[in-house]
């Protein structure tokens, strides 16, 4: 009998297996140092948070690995390997879910952190400089990391010179070397942002923000109001690495951002958020889906702006007399039943039943922070909170929802001019719908850093892809 191939027990063949796995006991959080908060001589860090309610250190930071360089601004990091390694096209030398692959969106450095032998104290084992990324892939400003069947995919927002086009590059999941640019034929695609795929349909999807000169000093009002930021989805032949279709949402819809495909590999749909509608400052959620022989999109949720006293608004919004929802992140539960929507502007975190993706039903809502509301938390000691729900992550069983409140260092002060006081919270989610704050889980973030991306031990709802239903 042939020897059975070992694989990490946190690699799951199907979404249902993933949901049945053991709960996370730790969360890893990108913590970036911002010059507005302290002297610019403090490096970014990966914070480790205790998420085990039976632990004496529950809901506290139990590890804080500072990086060896300054000026990175850590962003959307991921794992070296995950459940996609079990796909028919997966590598048999992928190793375990052990290393965090952490990009610095400002520095164009990529850090590899080993979470063994002490998961609460990950250690830097390799650093890739911007010169390697530029030389091998002709890209810069790495943004989002996804563990694929045969390697690590990373989206990038700029070319080697910090202009356009942005795109995607591949890294080796054993050596962590940059293999090269992923696209063979990019077609009309110019802006980069997020990357997702339907492995069962040999299809990749990418979204858009802009080139680095359009956001590194903050959003440019003239470009935003002129409809010049990203507004398109791009569909790709995944194995052939070729662009096959572009969908333009129209100049009214600005900042088409986070991609959340169905986890069920037999389903060919997913959700994407549009941060800002120019007609009314509202946000919207869209479904991409098959439309005959091509792909189509359908708007399924509108979230309106709220009227507001200009005295309570930042300079960028005073003339509009309204607080936009600013939906800057979304996440989809592993069973594809609930979509979570972060309204960074108003302070809402919304839960929708998307069992029918074309007819979402609002099933839960909490409010915390917000440009105007400044809503508090049962455990917050300082009363009114700023920032709002931003990066959101869901446990594999769908029962716990974590989120932080900082968006991006140059954009934070445009909407929260006094600066962001960082925090991280957790919601409890009911299987039948409904969400509520865990009254014991509120982490006031260290003043030296701001929290961003959350990754959960053993995988979460946006880290893994599955090839078996």
N, C-alpha and C positions, 0 to 999 in steps of 0.2 A: 504494500500500500504506500502510495506516495505520501511524503511528509506534508502535513497541513501547513499552509503558509500562515505565519503569525501576522496578526494585525492588531492595531491598537483597539482596545474595547470601546473607545469613544468614537470609532468609525462605525457609522450605522448604515445598513443597507437601504433603509426606507425611512420616511418621515415618522411612521408609527413606531418603529424601533427607537428612533431618536427621542421621541416624546416619552417613551417608557424607561429611558435610562435614568441613572441616579442624578439627584439634583446637584447643582453647582455649590461649592463651598467657598469659592473665591471668585472675584472679578478683577480683571486687569483694566486699568483706566489710563489713557493718555493724559498726562499732566504737563501742560506747556507753560513755560516761563514767559511773562510779558513785561517789557520794559516800563509800561505805565504803572505796574504794580510794585516795582522794586528795582534796584540797580541791575543793569543788564549783564550781570556777571554770574547768573545762576543758570545752570543747564536745565533742560527739560528732563522729565522722569516718567517711568512707568510706575504708577501707584498700584498697590495690591489691596483690595478691600475684602474683609471677612463677610461673607454672605450666609454663613451657617447660623441659623437662629439658636442652635444649642451651644454655641461657642460663647465664652465670656467676653470675647472681643468683637462680637457681632456688630455690624454697622459701624466699623471703624477702619482706618487705614492701618494695615499691619505690615506693609512693605513699601519701600520707596526707593527704586533704583534710579539714581541720577545718571545721565549719559555723559560721555567724556568730552563733548563739544558744546558750544553755545549756539544759539540762534537757529534751532531746528524747526520749531513749531510742529510738534508731532500731530499726526492726523489719523487717517483711517487705516489702522493696522490689522493684521490677520495672522493666521497660522501657516506654518510650513507645509502641513498636510492635514487632510480632513476626510470626511466621508466620501468625497468624490473620488478618492483613490481606489475605492472598490468598484468603480465603473468598469465596463468591459475595456475601455480605452486607457484605464489607469495604469500607472507604473507599478511594478512589483518590488521596487526598491525605494518606496516613498518614506520609510521610517515611520515614526510615531508622531502624534500631535504633541510636539515638544517645544518647538522654537516659535517665538513671536517675531514677525517680520514687520518692522516699525519704520514708516517713512517720515522724513522731515520735509514738510511742504515748502518751507522757505530755503532750507540749506541744500536740498536735493541729496542729502545723505540718507542711507537706509541702514538701520541697526538690526542685528540679529541677537535676540536674547534667549538664553537657555533657561527653561523653567524647571529643569532638574539639576541637582537632586532636591532642592528646596523650592517648592512652587510659590512660596510667599516671598522669595528673594531671587527673582530672575537675574541672570548675569549676562552682560554684554560679551559675546564671543566673536563678533565680527562687525566691522563697519565698512560699508561701501560708500566711497566718496562720490561727489558729483561728477568728477572726471571719468569714472568708470561708466556711469550711466550715460554720460554724453558721448563717450567714445564708442560704446558698444551698441547703444540703442538710439542715439541722437535725440534723447529726451531729457527733460528736467522737471522739477516740481512734482515728484511722485505723490499720488493722492490716495488711492484705494488699493488694498491688497486682497486678492482672492486665491485660495488654494484650489487649483484645478486638477484634473485627473493625471496630467503628465508634467505639471510644473506649476510655478507660482506666477499668476498674472497680476500685473500692477498697472493701473491707469496713471497717466501723466498729463499735466496741464500745459506744458510748454515744450518747445524743442530745446536743443542744447544751448541756444542763445537766449532762451526765455521768451521767445515769440511763439508763433504758430507754425505748424499744427501741433496740438497735443495728440496723445494716442495711448497705446498700450504696449508694454514690453513684457518679456518672459524672463523669469529667473529659474535657475536650477534648484530643485527642492532638496538636493543633497549638499552641494557645494555652496549654494547661495550666490553663485556667479550670475551676472547678467548675461543671458543668452543673446538677446538682441530684440529689435523691433518686431512686434507681432504682425502688423499689417503687411500683406503683400500688395494689396490694391485697396487704398483707402477711399477711392471715389471722391465725393464732394466733402467728406468729413474734415472739419478744421478744428473745432473746439473739442476739448476732452472734459470729462468729469468722472462719472461712474461707469461700471462695467458689470454686466450680468449675463446669464446664458440660460438656454433651455438645452441641456445636454442630450435629451431624448429627441430633439428636433435639429441637432447640429446647428444651432443658431445662437449667436451672441448679440447683445444689445448694448449700446453705449449712449450716454446722455451728455449734456453740455453745460459749461459755466462760461468760460472765456479764457483768454490768454493771460499770462501773469501780469502784464502791464495794465490789465483791466480790473484787477482786484487786489494786488499786493499793497496798495495804499488805501484800500477800501473801495466800496462800490462807487462808481463815477456817476453822479446823478444825470448828467447829460447823456451818457451811454444808456443808462437804465430807462429813462423816459423816452429816449429815441429808439428803444426796442433793439438794441445792439448786442445784448447778452444772449446766452444760449437759449434756444427755443426748439430744438429738434431732437428726435430720436433717430438712431442709426442702427440698422439691422445688418448682420454679417453672416456669411457662410463660415461657421466656426472651424471646421477642419481645413477648408481651403483658404481661410484668412482673408476673405474678400468681401468688400462692401456690396450689398445687394439692394438696399432700399433706404431712403431717407423720408421721414415724416416731419413736416414743418408745422408746428402748432400755430404759427402766426406771430407777428411782432408784439401783439397785445400780451402774449404769455411769455414772461421772462423768468429765466433760471429754472430750467427743466432738469431736476436734480437726481433724486435717489431712486434706484431701480430695485424693485422687490418682486422677482418672479415667483410663480407658484412653486411650492416645494415638490408637489406631486409631479414626477417626470412625465406623466401622460398628459398633463395639462399645458397648453400653450398660451398662457396669458400671464400678465404681471401688472403691477401698479407703479406709477411714477407720480411725483408731486411737482407742481408748478408753484414756485415761491410767491410770485407776484403777478397779478393781473393789472395792467395799466389802466383799464377803464374804471375800476372801482377799488383798487388796492386789495382785492380779495385773493385768496389762494384756491387752488383746485387740485383734485386728484383725478387721474386718468387711468384707464385700463388699456394696455396694448393687447392685441388678440389677432388671431387669424381672420382674414377678410378675403374669402375665396382663396386664390393662389398667392395672395400677398398678406402683409401685415397692416392692421388698422389701429386707430386709437379712438376711444370714446370717453368723454368727460363724465364722471359718475358722482363727484362730490364738489360742491361749491361751498367755501367757507368765507363769509363776508367780513369786511372790515367793520370795526365798531366806532360809532361817533365818539369823539373825545374833545375835551377842552384843550385848545392849543397850548395853554400854560402847562399842561401835563405831558406835552409831547416834545421830543428832541427837535432841534432845528430842521433836520431833514424832513420832518413830517408836519410841522406847524401849519403850513399853508393848506394841507389837505383836511385838517380838522377831523382826523380819523386815525385809529390805531389798526394797522393791518395785522392779520393773523400771522403772517410770515411762517408758513409751513416749511420748515427747513429739514425735517427728517420724517421718515415713515418706516414702519417695520411690520412684517407679516408673520403671524404665528405659524409654527411648523405644520399644523394641521390645515393651514390655509383658511381658517375660519374667521380670525380677527385681524383687522388692520389697525395699527396704532399710529396716530397722527400728532406730531409735535408742532404746536402753534407758539413759536418762540416770541412772537410779538404780543399776543393777548395773554399768554400764560396758560393756555389750555393744553391738556393732553387728552385726546379723544380716542375712543374705542368704537370701531364699526364692525358689525357682523357682515362679512363679505362672503358668506356661503354661496350666495349668488353674486359674483363679482360685478355684475351690471346693476345691481339694486342694493347698495350698501344701506345698512340700518344703524343709526347711532345708538349704541347700547351702554355707553359710559363716558363720563367726563369728569376731570378734576382740573382745578386751576391753582397755579403756584407761580409767583413772580409776575412778570408781564410789565410792559412799558408803562401802562397806566395803573393796572390793578394792584401790583406789588403784593399779591396774595401770599400768605404765610403758610407754614407747616406746623402741625401740632407740636413738633419737637424743636422748632426753630427758636433760638434764644433772642434773636435780634429783631423780631417782629417782621416788618415788611421786607420782602425779598426782591432782588432784581434778577436780571436774566429771565429766562423762561425755559420750558421743556425744549431740549434740543436733541442731542444724540440719544436715541432710545434703543434699548435692547431687551429682548424677551427670552426667558428661560425656555428650554426645549419642550417642557410639558405645558407651557403657556400659562402657568400660574403666577409668575413673578415678572414684573416689568421694571426695569431700571432706566433712569435717565439723568443727564447732567445739563448744565445751563450755559455753556460758552460755545459760540459759533466759530468765530475766527478772529484772531487778534486785531486785524485792521477794520473789521466790520462791527465788532462789539460796541465800540464807542460811538458809532454813527447812530445807534438805536438806544444805547444805554450810556450816555455821555459821562456819567459819574464813575464808570468802570464796572466790571463784573465782579461781584463777590461770589466765588464759586460754591456750588453745592451739588450733592448727589442724593437722589431719593429712590425709593422703591415703592411700587404699587402691588397690591394683591389683586389678582384677577379671578373672577368666578367662572367656572366652565360654562354656565348658562348665560354669561354676559354680566358686565358690571365691574367697576374698578374702584378701589379705595386706597388711600395712603396707608402704608404700614407705619403706625404712629411711632415705632421705635427705630425706624431707619431714616435718619436725616444726617448727612455728613456735611458739616461746614468745612469747605475745602481750605487747605493751607493758603494763607495770603500770598505766598510766593509764587503760586501756580494757579492755572485755570484748568478745569476738567473738560475733557472732550470725549472721544470714542471709548465705549465700554465693550470689553470682550469677556465672555464667561468661560470658566474652567470647563473643559469637556465639550465645548462648542455651544452655539446659540442659534438664534433664528436667522441671522444674516451671515453666519460664517461658513455654513456647510451647504453642499448640493448633493442630491440623491439621484441614483440612476435606476432604482427599483421601486415600484409603487407599493 
